[in-house]
Amino acid sequence: MLPSLMQQPSMMISSIIEFAERWYPDVEIVSRTTEGPVHRYTYKQMGKRCRQLAQALPKLGIKQGDRVGTLAWNGYRHLELYYGVSGTGAVLHTINPRLFTEQMSFVINHASDKVLFIDITFLPILEGLQGQLDNVQHIVVMTDRSHMPDTTLDNVLCYEELIDAESSDYQWPEFDENAASSICYTSGTTGNPKGVVYSHRSTIIHALGSSTPNALALSATDCILLVVPQFHVNAWGVAYAGPMNGCKLVLPGPAMDGQSIHDLLEREQCTLSLAVPTIWMMLTAYLKDSNASLPYLKRVVIGGSAVPEAMIRSFELEYDVQVIHAWGMTEISPLGTVNMLLPQLQHLDYEAQMPTKLKQGRTVFGIDLRIVDDANNCLPHDGKAFGRLQVRGHWVTSAYLGEESSVDADGWFDTGDVATIDELGFMMITDRTKDVIKSGGEWISSIELENIAVGHPSVIEAAVIAAPHPKWDERPLLIVVSTPDSKTDAADLLDYISQRVAKWQVPDDVRFVDKLPHGATGKLNKLKLREDFKNYKFPDA
Ligand code: AMP
């Protein structure tokens, strides 16, 4: 082999903020703060404060490799930690504040967090965890002195004072690009959450990959409203990809209701926004109620769970906003697939495109994807065969923190999702492995039935779970939250579904509930639903 003559600087997360500070100095980061007012500054100012923060960390006892936890909404100080902490060689652990108390102390202890940086609003959570955190030596409240709340906690510091005491005369160190940069825990719907440890290298390559035109197509003309939380896979990696592309960033803080989101979209003239379907449901409901429009928004990235057809139609046909349906997971940084129509689909009319638009999309360079049966045989790309979805690549985990390998001998990571892949490479999630309904030897997709059910005008939210059946092993049970003025009943809903799927896939019964249980990342908690309905018996069984 002939050695190349190319330079090999380490891929460092600090290089992103250095780049943004130098080449996009005047581009703004706008944040709605927990203190109330909207804060705005530029990449130039942000870069300076990141270096001040980096100087402060050793004084809190933070060395390279040490873990620093955050408990915070999307905001500029939280973003400074992304660069200030990882840039020094310490490891940022973004904690999901919606975790149950026991899970929260579990992840803080499991990650061995030494210092926690928190928004004012989360102080009561930490007061409740007093005496349960093994390694935490300091808590830094991300505000200025005048907003510092009273607390029963010891060792509480003020973020602005910490930074103010430091100069910005700091040189980012260069070290091994494979060193850990940040940790995110999975939502832990079964058992304790598991830690995924990203590296500087994986983070940079993921940011490059997700910026490309077939992925999120980011550029300096974008103003991004980052609704997806920074504690959820680094805001889907856009906390890095945004500054890398000189994008203006708008960070909504704790206010996620339709009106607050619309307000920021309008005021800052955002062109792109990313969030899970639940958020978009709140926004579209607000738009309808208040007769508002979206004149600046060009595209929305929707992922985390399947995008309902009605949502795609509403954004694209009523508001002229392109929907980019994406699939990913914490373990893969998170980008896996993005739905971008290929040229041969673009000339089709809208209705003919819809079946493809509903899919989770095609893979991007950097991620290898396959579906396999129970014996690990690869399944064909015919859009029909469905099997376990496996991935490998530059930004896929090889093991959870503190655990043995989580991939097979060839590096394939089993996602726990069940999917089809069609002739054009479009992947479609049909279920989670544990949620699929196994009826008489056939598999029925719970997600497909849920998507159809929410298309009914009287259905707000729907879940389908497997309930035991003496003849078929399992049969689908539909559980529905209906609109307050709904006149629909089980027969009407089942009739609606039976016009859209094969007869044997139609659920055997419907239950109406006031609300459905959700986990810490907003996904339906089917484990809890199965528990709630464990004594359910079908009328004919
Ligand atoms: P998380 O690690 O919390 O981001 O959850 C990842 C899981 O969310 C995936 O394994 C899928 O089951 C689900 N998911 C993510 N995006 C989508 C999508 N676009 N459609 C359906 N399910 C999705």
Residues whose N, C-alpha, C, O or C-beta is under 5 A from the ligand:
A	BS01	AMP	S187 I302 G303 G304 S305 A306 A326 W327 G328 M329 T330 E331 Q360 T415 D417 I429 T521
